[in-house]
Amino acid sequence: MRKQLASRVNTLSPSTTLAITAKAKEMKTAGIDIVGLGAGEPDFNTPENILQAAYQSMKDGKTKYTPSGGLPELKDAIIAKLKRDQELTYARNEIMVGVGAKHVLFTLFQVLLDKGDEVIIPSPYWVSYPEQVKLAEGVPVYIEGTAAEQFKVTAKQIGDAVTEKTKAVIINSPGNPTGMIYTKEELQEIADVCREKDIWIISDEIYEKLVYEGRKHVSIAQLSDDAKERTLIINGVSKSHSMTGWRIGYIAGDAEVVSAMTNLASHSTSNPVTTSQFAAIEAYNGPQDTVEMMRKDFESRLNQAYPKLAAIPGFHVLKPQGAFYFLPDVTEALEKTGYDTVDDFAQALLMEANVAVIPGSGFGSATTIRLSYATSIEQLEKGIDRIEKFVKEHWKA
């Protein structure tokens, strides 16, 4: 039988994050003491009240199909959350629930992009943005956020990158892998440019609850009526409520876009997992004290680990403002230890120092590595100590 894969998958790059994490798990299973600093998920269990709500829903027989775009009760819980947290008002037909924020983004690009449409993607970026754009036959257009600008891009950069084929720009704040947050003023400038150029804003706000040092998350949709109309908010319960495996994400935005996404989902997933939806209802409607507890724990780890990481020779790292990642620039460390690329460096750290980190090449950042502090402070400090020892042992004067 003649076998040939569809051309659309030949352009895909495998997820660096998942590949490193899988290798680290394989080594750990083999009995090797691996310190995993690669994972992009909270290390806390899902809060007990959410577990109980899911269990009760199953006991009550709520295990059947639901509407493709999500339970009305869950949409109402999301609407209430957006009103409570961002003072944003949405109707049910402006909300679609999907199988995680990643699936929601994938579906969005499928309904938004025609062949050749461009999407502006600031780098460093989350690994799946460009791949999902390419799967929709769109074209990723990269603009660089430098360390001097806290890895953030400016409104001018966005405006300069817009062409007649530009459909949207992605804003991820707090950012993965950068941990940086756009200020209200920066977002306003971006919103103004997007209004002038008449393009969509895709606002990935999945880390909104993880902000530090008294900062407050601002959604670009809050800034004006026009910004709200052209902004498509992507969010979910994965990071805020430690529910990565439950796979519940949502979009809030233009009703026509949401309707098209719901129709597409009806032919792909049928509906988000029913039990997970009832868990998410409790996540949004129930007490939020565990969300704050987890945030405080992450901030404590950040404050303890940052000075140690910054002290490693050849590491230059900005202190993150949100999420749970460090993104040190290791250009000097590469030069002094004799490694040509961050991929080689990360591979050596895993095989020799038994520490799993993610090379920045997967995020469009060829001189950085990403370390997650979504692990215990003991493991985090052990990993940083091992990295420091590795660098000093390989350092060439």
C-alpha positions in Angstrom: 0.0 0.0 0.0 1.4 3.4 -0.9 1.9 5.6 2.2 2.2 9.3 2.1 1.5 11.8 4.9 -0.4 15.0 4.2 1.9 17.9 3.3 0.6 20.0 6.2 2.3 17.9 8.8 5.7 17.9 7.1 6.3 21.5 8.2 5.7 20.8 11.9 8.4 20.9 14.5 8.0 18.6 17.4 7.3 20.1 20.8 10.7 20.7 22.5 9.0 20.9 25.9 7.3 17.5 25.6 10.4 15.8 24.1 12.7 16.9 26.9 10.0 16.1 29.5 9.5 12.6 28.0 13.2 11.9 28.0 13.6 13.0 31.6 10.7 10.8 32.7 12.3 7.9 30.8 15.6 8.4 32.7 13.7 8.8 36.0 11.9 5.5 35.4 15.2 3.9 34.9 16.2 4.9 38.4 18.3 8.0 37.6 17.8 10.9 40.0 16.6 13.5 37.6 15.6 17.1 38.6 12.9 18.1 36.2 12.8 21.8 35.6 11.1 21.5 32.2 7.4 21.0 33.0 4.9 23.7 32.3 2.3 22.7 34.9 1.8 23.4 38.6 3.0 20.7 40.9 0.0 21.0 43.3 -3.0 18.7 43.1 -6.3 20.0 41.9 -8.1 21.6 44.9 -10.3 19.3 46.9 -13.6 21.2 46.3 -13.1 20.8 42.6 -12.3 17.1 42.9 -15.5 16.6 44.9 -17.6 18.5 42.4 -16.3 16.3 39.6 -17.0 13.2 41.7 -20.5 14.3 42.6 -21.3 15.1 39.0 -20.4 11.5 38.0 -22.4 10.1 40.9 -25.4 12.1 39.7 -25.2 10.6 36.2 -23.9 13.7 34.5 -21.7 11.7 32.1 -23.4 12.2 28.8 -22.8 14.5 25.8 -23.0 18.3 26.3 -23.4 21.1 23.8 -20.3 21.4 21.6 -19.3 24.8 22.9 -19.7 23.9 26.5 -22.3 23.6 29.2 -24.5 26.8 29.6 -23.7 26.7 33.4 -19.9 26.7 32.6 -20.3 29.6 30.2 -22.2 31.5 32.9 -19.4 30.7 35.3 -16.8 32.0 32.8 -18.9 35.1 32.2 -19.1 35.8 35.9 -15.3 35.3 36.2 -14.6 37.8 33.5 -16.9 40.3 35.0 -15.4 39.8 38.5 -11.8 39.9 37.5 -11.7 42.1 34.5 -15.0 44.1 34.5 -15.7 42.6 31.1 -19.2 41.7 30.0 -19.9 38.9 27.6 -22.9 36.9 26.5 -23.1 33.1 26.2 -22.8 33.3 22.4 -19.4 35.0 22.9 -18.0 32.1 24.9 -16.8 28.7 23.6 -15.3 26.0 25.8 -12.8 23.7 24.4 -10.5 20.8 25.3 -7.9 23.0 26.9 -6.6 26.4 25.8 -4.4 24.7 23.2 -7.3 23.2 21.5 -9.2 26.5 21.6 -6.3 28.2 20.0 -6.0 25.5 17.3 -9.7 25.8 16.5 -9.4 29.6 16.4 -6.7 29.6 13.8 -8.6 27.1 11.7 -11.6 29.4 11.5 -9.7 32.7 11.3 -7.0 32.0 8.8 -7.1 31.5 5.0 -4.0 30.2 3.1 -1.3 32.9 3.3 -2.8 35.0 6.1 -0.2 36.3 8.4 -0.1 36.2 12.2 2.4 38.3 14.1 4.1 36.3 16.8 6.4 38.1 19.3 9.4 36.0 20.2 10.3 34.4 22.6 6.9 32.6 22.0 5.1 29.5 23.3 6.1 26.6 21.1 2.7 25.8 19.6 1.8 29.3 18.3 3.7 29.0 15.0 2.9 25.4 14.5 -0.8 26.0 14.8 -0.7 28.9 12.5 1.1 26.7 9.9 -1.5 24.0 10.3 -4.2 26.5 9.4 -2.1 27.3 6.3 -1.2 30.7 7.8 2.2 32.3 7.9 3.9 33.1 11.2 5.6 36.5 11.2 8.1 36.9 14.1 9.1 40.1 15.8 11.8 39.9 18.6 11.3 41.0 22.1 14.9 41.6 23.4 16.1 41.3 27.0 16.6 45.1 27.0 12.9 45.4 26.5 12.1 42.6 29.0 11.4 40.3 26.1 8.3 42.4 25.2 7.6 43.9 21.8 6.5 47.4 21.1 3.5 48.8 19.3 5.9 50.2 16.7 7.3 46.8 16.0 3.8 45.4 15.5 2.8 48.2 13.3 5.9 47.9 11.1 5.3 44.1 10.7 1.7 44.5 9.5 1.1 43.9 5.8 -2.1 43.6 3.7 -2.0 39.8 4.6 -1.9 40.4 8.4 -4.9 38.9 10.2 -3.9 39.0 13.9 -1.2 39.6 16.5 -0.7 37.3 19.5 -0.1 38.9 22.9 0.8 36.5 25.8 0.8 38.2 29.2 2.0 37.0 31.6 4.3 35.3 29.1 5.6 31.8 28.5 8.6 31.4 28.4 9.5 34.9 29.5 7.5 35.4 32.7 7.1 39.0 31.7 3.9 41.2 31.9 2.8 44.0 29.5 1.8 47.1 31.4 -1.5 48.9 30.9 0.3 51.6 29.0 2.1 49.2 26.7 -1.1 47.4 26.0 -2.9 50.6 25.2 -0.3 51.5 22.6 -0.7 48.0 21.0 -4.4 48.3 21.0 -4.1 51.7 19.3 -1.9 50.2 16.5 -4.3 47.2 16.1 -7.2 49.6 15.7 -5.3 51.7 13.1 -4.2 48.6 11.2 -7.6 46.8 11.7 -6.3 43.4 12.9 -7.4 40.9 15.5 -5.7 40.7 18.9 -5.4 37.2 20.3 -4.8 37.6 24.0 -3.4 34.5 25.7 -4.1 35.1 29.4 -3.6 31.5 30.7 -1.2 32.7 33.4 -3.3 35.7 34.6 -3.5 34.5 38.2 0.3 34.1 38.5 1.6 37.6 39.0 4.0 38.8 41.6 5.2 41.8 43.7 1.7 43.3 43.9 1.2 43.4 40.1 -2.3 43.2 38.7 -3.2 41.4 35.4 -4.7 43.7 32.8 -6.5 42.3 29.8 -6.0 44.3 26.6 -9.8 43.9 26.1 -10.4 46.1 29.1 -8.9 49.2 27.6 -11.7 50.4 25.2 -14.8 49.2 23.3 -12.7 48.8 20.2 -10.1 46.8 21.9 -12.7 44.5 23.3 -14.4 44.0 19.9 -11.2 43.0 18.2 -9.7 41.0 21.1 -10.1 37.2 21.4 -9.3 36.2 25.0 -7.8 32.7 25.5 -7.8 31.3 29.0 -8.6 28.3 31.1 -8.3 26.5 34.4 -5.0 24.6 33.7 -2.5 27.0 35.4 -4.8 29.0 37.7 -6.4 26.0 39.4 -3.8 23.3 38.7 -6.0 21.4 36.3 -3.7 20.8 33.3 -4.9 17.2 32.8 -8.6 18.2 33.0 -8.3 19.9 29.6 -10.7 22.9 29.9 -10.0 26.2 28.1 -12.2 28.9 26.6 -12.3 31.8 24.3 -14.2 35.0 24.9 -14.8 37.3 22.0 -16.6 38.0 18.7 -19.9 36.0 18.4 -19.3 35.1 14.8 -15.9 33.7 15.4 -17.1 31.8 18.5 -20.0 30.4 16.4 -17.7 29.2 13.7 -15.4 27.6 16.3 -18.3 25.8 17.9 -19.4 24.4 14.6 -15.9 23.2 13.9 -15.6 21.6 17.4 -18.9 19.8 16.8 -17.1 17.8 14.0 -13.9 17.2 15.9 -14.3 16.8 19.7 -18.1 16.7 20.0 -17.8 18.4 23.3 -15.3 19.1 26.1 -15.1 16.3 28.7 -18.4 16.4 30.7 -16.9 15.7 34.1 -14.1 18.3 33.5 -16.7 20.9 32.7 -18.5 20.4 36.1 -15.1 20.6 37.8 -14.4 23.9 36.0 -17.8 25.3 37.1 -16.7 24.7 40.7 -13.2 26.1 39.9 -14.8 29.4 38.9 -17.8 29.6 41.2 -16.2 28.1 44.3 -13.8 29.6 46.8 -10.6 31.0 45.3 -8.3 30.7 48.3 -6.3 27.9 46.9 -5.6 29.9 43.8 -4.0 32.6 46.0 -2.2 30.0 48.1 -0.5 28.5 45.0 0.4 32.0 43.7 2.1 32.9 47.0 4.0 29.6 46.9 5.2 30.3 43.4 6.3 33.8 44.4 8.2 32.4 47.4 10.1 30.0 45.2 10.8 32.7 42.7 12.3 34.9 45.4 14.4 32.2 46.9 15.7 30.7 43.6 16.3 33.9 41.6 19.5 35.0 43.4 21.0 31.5 43.1 20.3 31.2 39.4 21.5 34.8 38.7 24.8 33.9 40.4 25.7 31.1 38.0 28.7 32.1 35.9 27.7 33.1 32.4 23.9 33.3 33.2 22.1 36.6 32.7 18.5 36.4 33.9 15.7 38.9 34.3 13.5 38.4 37.4 10.2 37.1 36.2 7.0 39.1 36.9 4.5 36.3 36.4 4.0 32.7 35.3 6.5 30.2 36.7 9.5 30.3 34.4 13.0 31.7 34.4 14.5 32.5 31.0 18.3 33.1 31.4 20.4 34.1 28.5 23.3 31.7 28.5 25.4 33.1 25.6 28.4 33.6 27.8 28.0 30.2 29.5 27.9 28.5 26.0 31.1 30.3 25.0 33.0 29.4 28.1 31.8 25.8 28.3 32.4 25.0 24.7 28.8 24.2 23.6 27.7 25.5 20.2 23.9 25.6 20.8 21.5 25.8 23.7 20.2 22.4 22.5 23.6 20.8 23.0 23.9 22.6 26.3 20.4 21.4 27.5 21.2 17.9 26.3 24.4 17.8 28.3 22.7 19.2 31.4 20.2 16.3 31.2 22.7 13.5 30.5 25.6 14.7 32.7 24.1 16.8 35.4 20.7 15.0 35.4 18.7 18.3 35.2 16.0 18.7 32.6 15.6 22.3 31.2 14.1 23.4 27.9 16.4 24.9 25.2 15.1 28.3 24.1 15.4 27.4 20.4 12.0 25.9 20.7 10.7 29.3 21.8 12.4 31.2 19.0 15.2 32.3 21.4 18.5 30.7 20.4 20.6 32.0 23.4 18.3 31.1 26.3 17.1 28.1 28.3 13.8 27.8 30.2 13.6 26.6 33.8 10.3 26.0 35.5 9.9 26.7 39.2 6.7 24.7 39.3 8.4 22.3 41.6 9.4 22.1 45.2 12.0 24.6 46.4 14.2 21.7 47.5 14.2 20.2 43.9 14.6 23.7 42.4 17.6 24.5 44.5 19.1 21.1 43.9 18.7 21.6 40.2 20.3 25.0 40.2 23.2 23.7 42.3 23.8 21.0 39.8 23.7 23.4 36.9 26.2 25.7 38.7 28.5 22.7 39.3 28.2 21.6 35.7 29.0 25.1 34.4 32.0 25.6 36.7 33.4 22.1 35.8 33.2 22.8 32.1 34.3 26.5 32.3 37.3 27.3 30.1 39.3 30.3 31.1 
